[in-house]
């Protein structure tokens, strides 16, 4: 969800014969956002089965960065459903 609206999906079905974790994978990218505060909500779902999301890196770029908006990027909230 991006700013309260659906913003795409990413699905990875692990192969038991291959590496279980993927690295350097872009799971979401959005261009053309306005230069203001945005909210991105990421959920890990697999029907009724347990699911795992390991999140360790984000890249945030802007054309005209305002220091206030960059400071707000540090406010990351993790919640468990």
ABEGO torsion letter per residue (X at the ends): XBGGBBAEBBBBBBBAABBABBBGBBABBBBGBBBBBBBBBBBBBBEABBBBBBBABBBBBBABBBAAAAAAAABBBBBBX
